[in-house]
Amino acid sequence: MTTHGNIDTDVKSPALADEARAKVNLTLRVLGRRADGYHDLASLVVFADCADRLTLEAGAELGLATSGPGGGECGATSDNLVLKATRLLIERVPDLQVGVFALDKRLPVAAGIGGGSADAAAALRLLARLNALGLDDPRIMEAARLTGADVPVCLASQSSVMTGIGEQLSSVRVPKMPCVMVNPRVAVATVEVFTALGLRKGEILTDVTDVVRSRKWPTEESSVEEWLKALGHAANDLEAPAIKIQPVVGDVLSALRNLTGVRLVRMSGSGATCFALFDSDAEAQTAGQMLQSSRPQWWVHAGTLG
């Protein structure tokens, strides 16, 4: 540390911070399975107003500390997607500045809402700020794709139509929708859900261009009512296999359907988190409080999607 008189010139820079917002699949079509084993998808993705929080304190050593309600459920630090994304970016950016990440884990894990992917995307955003890189830098985009299928859409955390294996994104404006999100605190492994779906390598169910052409989502000027009607004609193809693996997903969906004022109920991603849409914030808040009281063992969030 260098000092001149009473002035400390080695002032530690404040930690950078970002939020890792939960991703919600309003719809999810499985179009087929490629010869390489990956599944082609078409999904309308939005983001919720609940999130993990990630900070980065610049330093010579790369590290990660976890805390918060879900900190103990993150598994081995070496397997965390925050560090995976960082290491992939280190391989692509010479002399990348790194540091110690601190993750305040508030979203449930293995829950179908992209918690780990959102954390990884937040890490890439923080590293971009620290190293004066644009988020459209192809090296960041490549690191996002290689980290996981949901990381590219979480990078911008903006409503999008996601196709391919998650790498093809088209921006779409979706109005704010009051919601209740529920997770029964039961982890569901994505790979098990896709295995239960039972598609063979090379099996094609429908062509992605047909889906994109046939599905015309309402515009940003459209009412919430028009959006609810359009969403009602869609589905999540992974609901049935997820219920087969974890029947409690069916219990969550039933509990949500029984709430007063509910307009649409669906599972997000590969589960087990499910969501219900409402006409008003007040209805969503009341429904969320009632559900939390009757099912205190469940994770319940009443808020907004958009």
C-alpha positions in Angstrom: 0.0 0.0 0.0 1.4 3.4 -1.0 0.6 6.5 1.1 1.6 10.1 0.8 1.1 12.0 4.0 -2.3 11.1 5.3 -3.7 10.3 1.9 -4.2 6.7 0.9 -3.7 6.3 -2.8 -4.4 2.6 -2.9 -8.1 2.9 -2.5 -9.9 -0.4 -3.1 -12.5 -0.1 -5.8 -16.1 -0.8 -4.8 -17.5 -4.2 -5.7 -19.6 -4.4 -8.9 -23.1 -5.7 -8.4 -25.9 -7.1 -10.6 -29.1 -9.0 -10.3 -29.7 -12.5 -11.8 -33.4 -12.4 -12.6 -35.5 -15.6 -12.8 -36.3 -16.7 -16.4 -39.8 -18.0 -17.0 -40.9 -20.0 -20.1 -44.4 -18.8 -20.9 -44.4 -21.5 -23.7 -42.1 -24.3 -24.6 -42.3 -26.5 -27.7 -39.9 -29.4 -28.3 -39.5 -29.6 -32.0 -37.2 -32.6 -32.2 -33.9 -34.1 -31.2 -30.8 -33.6 -33.3 -28.3 -36.2 -34.3 -25.9 -34.8 -31.7 -28.4 -35.4 -29.0 -29.4 -31.8 -28.4 -33.1 -30.9 -28.5 -34.5 -28.1 -30.8 -36.8 -25.8 -28.9 -39.1 -22.9 -29.5 -40.0 -20.9 -26.3 -41.4 -17.6 -25.4 -39.2 -16.4 -22.5 -39.9 -13.6 -20.0 -38.2 -12.5 -16.8 -39.6 -12.2 -13.3 -39.1 -9.5 -10.6 -37.3 -12.0 -8.3 -33.6 -12.6 -8.5 -30.3 -13.8 -7.1 -27.7 -11.1 -6.4 -24.1 -11.3 -7.6 -21.2 -9.1 -6.7 -17.6 -9.0 -8.1 -14.7 -7.6 -6.2 -11.7 -7.2 -8.6 -8.6 -9.1 -7.6 -5.8 -11.3 -8.9 -7.5 -14.6 -7.8 -10.7 -16.0 -9.1 -13.1 -17.1 -6.4 -16.8 -17.6 -5.4 -18.6 -17.4 -2.1 -22.2 -18.3 -1.7 -24.8 -17.2 0.8 -28.5 -16.6 1.2 -31.5 -19.0 1.6 -30.3 -21.3 -1.2 -26.5 -20.9 -0.7 -26.2 -24.4 0.8 -28.0 -26.0 -2.2 -25.6 -24.7 -4.9 -23.4 -27.8 -4.8 -19.7 -27.9 -5.3 -18.2 -24.4 -6.0 -16.1 -25.9 -8.8 -19.2 -26.9 -10.7 -20.9 -23.5 -10.4 -21.9 -21.9 -13.7 -20.5 -18.5 -12.5 -17.0 -20.0 -12.5 -17.6 -22.0 -15.7 -18.7 -18.9 -17.6 -15.7 -17.0 -16.2 -13.2 -19.6 -17.2 -14.7 -19.8 -20.7 -14.2 -16.1 -21.0 -10.7 -16.2 -19.6 -9.8 -18.7 -22.5 -11.1 -16.1 -25.0 -10.0 -12.8 -23.6 -6.2 -12.3 -23.0 -5.4 -10.8 -19.6 -9.0 -10.7 -18.5 -9.5 -9.0 -15.1 -11.3 -11.3 -12.7 -11.8 -11.3 -8.9 -14.0 -12.9 -6.2 -17.7 -13.3 -6.8 -20.2 -13.3 -4.0 -23.5 -15.0 -4.8 -26.6 -14.3 -2.6 -28.7 -17.3 -3.7 -32.4 -16.6 -3.4 -33.9 -18.5 -6.3 -34.5 -22.3 -5.9 -32.0 -24.5 -7.7 -32.8 -27.0 -10.5 -36.1 -25.3 -10.7 -36.8 -24.5 -14.4 -36.3 -20.8 -14.0 -32.7 -20.6 -15.1 -31.3 -19.7 -11.7 -27.8 -21.0 -12.4 -27.9 -19.7 -16.0 -29.0 -16.2 -14.7 -26.1 -16.3 -12.3 -23.7 -17.1 -15.1 -25.1 -14.4 -17.3 -24.8 -11.9 -14.4 -21.1 -12.9 -14.0 -20.5 -12.3 -17.7 -22.2 -8.8 -17.4 -20.0 -8.0 -14.4 -16.8 -9.1 -16.2 -17.8 -7.1 -19.2 -18.1 -4.0 -17.0 -14.9 -4.7 -15.3 -13.0 -5.2 -18.6 -14.9 -2.5 -20.6 -16.3 -5.1 -23.0 -19.6 -4.8 -24.8 -22.2 -7.5 -24.2 -22.4 -8.0 -27.9 -18.7 -8.9 -28.0 -18.6 -12.3 -29.8 -16.3 -13.7 -27.1 -18.9 -13.1 -24.4 -21.6 -14.5 -26.6 -19.6 -17.6 -27.2 -18.8 -18.1 -23.5 -22.6 -17.7 -22.8 -23.5 -20.4 -25.4 -20.9 -22.8 -24.1 -21.9 -22.3 -20.5 -25.5 -23.5 -21.0 -28.6 -23.3 -23.2 -30.4 -20.6 -21.1 -27.4 -18.4 -20.6 -27.7 -16.4 -23.9 -31.3 -15.3 -23.2 -30.4 -14.5 -19.6 -27.5 -12.3 -20.7 -29.9 -9.6 -21.9 -32.7 -10.7 -19.5 -35.3 -9.3 -21.9 -38.4 -11.1 -23.2 -37.5 -13.1 -26.3 -38.5 -15.9 -28.6 -35.8 -18.5 -28.1 -35.2 -21.2 -30.8 -32.5 -23.7 -31.7 -30.9 -25.0 -28.5 -31.2 -21.6 -27.0 -28.8 -19.6 -29.2 -31.3 -18.1 -31.6 -33.1 -15.1 -30.0 -35.7 -12.7 -31.3 -36.8 -9.8 -29.1 -40.5 -9.5 -28.4 -42.4 -7.0 -26.3 -44.6 -8.7 -23.7 -46.7 -6.6 -21.3 -46.2 -6.8 -17.5 -48.3 -9.7 -16.2 -49.1 -10.2 -12.4 -48.1 -13.7 -11.4 -47.6 -16.2 -8.6 -44.6 -18.5 -9.0 -44.3 -21.7 -6.9 -41.6 -24.2 -6.4 -42.2 -27.3 -4.1 -38.5 -27.2 -3.2 -38.0 -30.4 -5.1 -35.1 -30.4 -7.6 -35.8 -31.7 -11.1 -32.9 -32.5 -13.4 -33.3 -31.2 -16.9 -31.6 -34.2 -18.4 -34.0 -36.6 -16.7 -37.0 -34.7 -18.1 -35.7 -34.8 -21.6 -34.9 -38.5 -21.2 -38.4 -39.1 -20.1 -39.7 -37.3 -23.2 -38.2 -40.2 -25.1 -37.1 -38.7 -28.4 -34.6 -40.6 -30.4 -31.5 -38.9 -32.0 -32.5 -37.4 -35.3 -36.3 -37.6 -34.5 -38.0 -34.5 -35.8 -41.5 -33.5 -34.5 -42.0 -30.3 -36.4 -39.8 -27.8 -38.3 -38.8 -24.6 -36.4 -39.6 -22.4 -39.4 -43.2 -23.8 -39.4 -43.5 -22.9 -35.7 -42.1 -19.4 -36.1 -44.4 -18.7 -39.1 -47.5 -20.2 -37.6 -47.1 -18.5 -34.2 -47.7 -14.8 -34.5 -47.5 -13.3 -31.0 -49.5 -10.1 -30.2 -47.7 -6.8 -30.6 -46.6 -4.5 -27.8 -49.8 -2.5 -28.4 -51.9 -5.5 -27.7 -53.8 -5.8 -24.5 -53.0 -8.3 -21.7 -56.3 -10.0 -22.6 -55.0 -10.7 -26.2 -51.8 -12.0 -24.8 -53.6 -14.4 -22.4 -55.7 -15.7 -25.3 -52.6 -16.3 -27.4 -50.8 -18.0 -24.5 -53.8 -20.2 -23.9 -53.4 -21.8 -27.3 -49.7 -22.8 -26.4 -48.2 -25.2 -23.9 -45.1 -26.6 -22.3 -44.2 -29.9 -23.8 -42.1 -30.8 -20.8 -44.9 -30.7 -18.3 -46.0 -34.4 -18.8 -42.5 -35.9 -18.5 -41.7 -33.7 -15.5 -44.9 -34.8 -13.7 -43.9 -38.4 -14.5 -40.6 -37.9 -12.7 -41.9 -35.7 -9.9 -45.7 -36.0 -9.3 -45.5 -33.1 -7.0 -45.4 -30.8 -10.1 -49.0 -31.9 -10.8 -49.9 -31.0 -7.2 -48.4 -27.5 -7.7 -50.3 -27.0 -11.0 -53.6 -28.1 -9.3 -53.0 -25.8 -6.4 -52.5 -22.9 -8.7 -55.5 -23.7 -10.8 -57.7 -23.5 -7.6 -56.6 -19.9 -6.8 -59.2 -17.2 -7.1 -58.9 -15.0 -10.2 -56.3 -17.2 -12.0 -56.2 -16.8 -15.8 -53.5 -19.2 -16.9 -51.4 -21.9 -15.2 -48.3 -23.6 -16.6 -44.9 -25.1 -15.7 -41.7 -23.2 -16.5 -38.8 -24.8 -18.3 -38.2 -28.4 -17.2 -39.8 -27.8 -13.8 -40.5 -28.0 -11.0 -41.4 -24.2 -10.8 -44.9 -23.4 -12.0 -46.7 -20.1 -12.5 -50.1 -18.6 -12.5 -51.1 -15.4 -14.3 -53.7 -12.9 -13.0 -55.5 -9.7 -14.1 -54.2 -7.6 -11.2 -51.4 -7.2 -8.8 -53.8 -7.3 -5.9 -55.2 -10.7 -7.0 -51.7 -12.1 -7.4 -50.6 -10.8 -4.0 -53.7 -12.2 -2.3 -53.4 -15.6 -4.0 -49.7 -15.8 -3.1 -50.4 -15.1 0.5 -53.1 -17.7 0.7 -50.9 -20.3 -1.0 -47.9 -19.6 1.2 -50.1 -19.9 4.3 -51.5 -23.3 3.2 -48.2 -24.6 1.8 -45.5 -23.1 4.0 -43.0 -25.7 2.8 -43.2 -24.4 -0.8 -41.3 -21.4 -2.2 -43.9 -18.9 -3.3 -43.3 -15.5 -5.0 -46.1 -13.1 -6.0 -44.9 -10.5 -8.4 -44.7 -9.6 -12.1 -43.5 -11.2 -15.3 -42.5 -9.2 -18.4 
